[in-house]
Amino acid sequence: MTRRLTPGKQAATGTAADGAAETASVPAARTAAPLPAAPPELDYNGRKHRRAMDDATLWDMARRIPMALGQTARLAWSVDRRMAITIVVCQLLSGIGTAVMLSAVARALPQLMVSDPREGLAQAWPALAAAVLAMATGAAMWILADWATRRLNPKIASAADLTLVDLHMRAELAAYDAEGFSDRSQAAEIGALRAVDLADDAKTLTNGLIQLASAATVLTSLHPLLLGVLLLSVVPRGLGGVIAARIDYRVHDRTISARNVRGMMRWWLTTADLADELRANTMRGYLHFWYRTMCDRVEGRELEAARPYLLITLFAASLGGLFTLGMWASLAGLVLAGAMSTAIAGTAVVASQTAGRALNSIIRYGTVMFHHGLYLSDYHEFIDEVRSMTTARGTTQAKPPQRIRLEGASYTYPSKDTAAVQPITLTLNRGEVVAFVGENGAGKSTLIRMLTGLTVPTDGKVLWDDTDLATACAESVWRHVGLVPQKNGHWPLAARENITLGQPCEPGDERIWDAADRVGMTTALRELPDQLDTLLARSVWGGHELSGGQWQRLACARAMYREPAVLVLDEPTSEMDARGEHQIFRELRAMAPDRITVVVTHRLDNVRMADRVIVLDQGTVREQGSFDELIATERSLLGELYALAQDR
Ligand SMILES: Nc1ncnc2c1ncn2[C@@H]1O[C@H](COP(=O)(O)OP(=O)(O)OP(=O)(O)O)[C@@H](O)[C@H]1O
């Protein structure tokens, strides 16, 4: 099981760590003071191919290089065919350039080795000119391929990133609840980040392969034995590179959960949103300790891998060096035995130098591509997984409903055994304001998600008139919804966009000011430096910040601006002052005739304005009726909760 941190532990240990951090300027985790318990180990177990990785042979792993090259080629082809073709053509021409150059050198050397250098030069100059021309062509092709790669790389990176972000936004909400989702998402993100260098590394690797093939062809034509010896020097270094990459990936694999949770925590520790709470409640000490522990954990695992990494690289390099020595010895032996002329041996030296350089880049970039291949497979697996979980439910276009009906609808979260909402049968009618009431965890938000088609019931049906939401096009359903969720977005956009977000552009600002007026934000927005154009993002230069209640008013304005057929507000006024709250509920009543309005609130006085109150208890409808009826009913849950609210 993936273990999660328990907030209780943090709170309990906060004081000790605070002391440690406050009394010394050195980081808490490195003092001798008693330290709180370390955060639990997190295990990245959401991976499907982890076992496959562990069982993979070196051959399986080496196969990933062509796979990664194939994936890169497909990506490149999909973003810019012209540049992809340019790179391939340049690579081939550069390889041909090398072969021509080596053959020309092979032709020129025996001619140069005559006793009269003038005569030698006179004979060899056409071959030498061909060699120079071939080298220049190869270099020009390399530069052209480089230019094409620079154009391709950012496009590949953006395409990979866009795909990932878009799929997240289109995934069924249940996908987020799947075990290990955020770990897999993080691994895929690393894959997408690697896409920045993909084409460049693939180009260098293929160039190395083409150069090696050219050199090997020339070497074989000189003497077949030379090719065998050359290949022997390739194998150990290649294998060493693959094993070293595997070690690296294992470290990545073992630290991914710690890095993931550390990344999340980093946001919490550095965001201005939580800066007050963190300081005033003296949380810094423990949180510093926690963060330091996670850093140490990641660092420790990376350091553990350093020794085997060094050993394997040293071993492979020594073996490769020995074989290269063997090649020089074979050349010397062939010349001494009279089986090869000194001129041919000289050409072999030039060819082997070219092959050696090509080999180095193959090993270096083969390892890099192998690495990319591992991360890319994380990326592609995640993409496939989320693609199968996007909200593609059906093609029926939902219309603004006169009636929403739940027929035995229930919902069980993927990670839970018991249903958050038990089978419920219920009808909501247009023109009605319905309030959902109940204690924490009673299932109100879960029910709202089903009513609005955000989730499909795990059992039973939700019908908008005669349309079953399970088979309706989700976007067509949401077009008629206006939702103010418990946690709403403080979008780092202009004030105007914070109201119109999700709606098509319209000329003029009248409706925007109208929505602002409904929630009592006109004055506040008019006082902003650029009114509706003011950027609402404190962290950005020139940005402006709103108060908590003002953000909530803006979220209500956003939902009202949509003039939806189904208006749903989950604790819409929890941060508002009495005036704001009064205004919102008055507006809801005024807007009610044209829509189905659902309000969730713990402030029971607000419930009076509803036509019907539905009281939920442990996922079931415990009672429903008007506020006055339910309050008057003996031993009603609403009556009990209301009495508690009054008892101060
Ligand atoms: N994403 C989730 N994964 C698993 N369980 C969840 C998830 N969201 C909610 N639950 C569980 O479902 C139950 C109902 O939660 P829900 O959020 O619907 O309650 P609620 O009535 O809206 O509570 P509150 O008044 O606190 O907002 C709770 O037991 C909660 O722990």
The ligand as a Tripos MOL2 file, in Angstrom:
@<TRIPOS>MOLECULE
LIG
   31    33     1     0     0
SMALL
NO_CHARGES

@<TRIPOS>ATOM
      1 N1        -12.1050   11.4700   -3.4180 N.pl3     1 LIG1
      2 C1        -12.5490   10.6930   -2.4290 C.ar      1 LIG1
      3 N2        -12.0520    9.4460   -2.2900 N.ar      1 LIG1
      4 C2        -12.4910    8.6280   -1.3130 C.ar      1 LIG1
      5 N3        -13.4430    8.9670   -0.4220 N.ar      1 LIG1
      6 C3        -13.9770   10.1910   -0.5240 C.ar      1 LIG1
      7 C4        -13.5630   11.1220   -1.5160 C.ar      1 LIG1
      8 N4        -14.2650   12.2590   -1.3700 N.ar      1 LIG1
      9 C5        -15.0970   12.0460   -0.3210 C.ar      1 LIG1
     10 N5        -14.9100   10.8130    0.1790 N.ar      1 LIG1
     11 C6        -15.6400   10.2000    1.2990 C.3       1 LIG1
     12 O1        -17.0130   10.1570    0.9610 O.3       1 LIG1
     13 C7        -17.8060   10.4790    2.0710 C.3       1 LIG1
     14 C8        -18.7460   11.6310    1.7180 C.3       1 LIG1
     15 O2        -17.9450   12.7800    1.4420 O.3       1 LIG1
     16 P1        -18.5820   14.1320    0.9430 P.3       1 LIG1
     17 O3        -17.4690   15.0310    0.5810 O.co2     1 LIG1
     18 O4        -19.6000   13.8470   -0.0890 O.co2     1 LIG1
     19 O5        -19.2930   14.6270    2.2730 O.3       1 LIG1
     20 P2        -19.9740   16.0270    2.5950 P.3       1 LIG1
     21 O6        -21.3160   15.7170    3.1350 O.co2     1 LIG1
     22 O7        -19.9180   16.9210    1.4280 O.co2     1 LIG1
     23 O8        -19.0340   16.5510    3.7550 O.3       1 LIG1
     24 P3        -18.6910   18.0570    4.2140 P.3       1 LIG1
     25 O9        -19.8780   18.6200    4.8950 O.co2     1 LIG1
     26 O10       -17.5690   17.8560    5.1570 O.co2     1 LIG1
     27 O11       -18.2970   18.8160    2.9920 O.co2     1 LIG1
     28 C9        -16.8630   10.8000    3.2080 C.3       1 LIG1
     29 O12       -16.7740    9.6400    4.0240 O.3       1 LIG1
     30 C10       -15.5310   11.0500    2.5430 C.3       1 LIG1
     31 O13       -14.4750   10.5810    3.3430 O.3       1 LIG1
@<TRIPOS>BOND
     1     1     2 1
     2     2     3 ar
     3     2     7 ar
     4     3     4 ar
     5     4     5 ar
     6     5     6 ar
     7     6     7 ar
     8     6    10 ar
     9     7     8 ar
    10     8     9 ar
    11     9    10 ar
    12    10    11 1
    13    11    12 1
    14    11    30 1
    15    12    13 1
    16    13    14 1
    17    13    28 1
    18    14    15 1
    19    15    16 1
    20    16    17 2
    21    16    18 1
    22    16    19 1
    23    19    20 1
    24    20    21 2
    25    20    22 1
    26    20    23 1
    27    23    24 1
    28    24    25 2
    29    24    26 1
    30    24    27 1
    31    28    29 1
    32    28    30 1
    33    30    31 1
@<TRIPOS>SUBSTRUCTURE
     1 LIG1         1 GROUP 0 **** ****
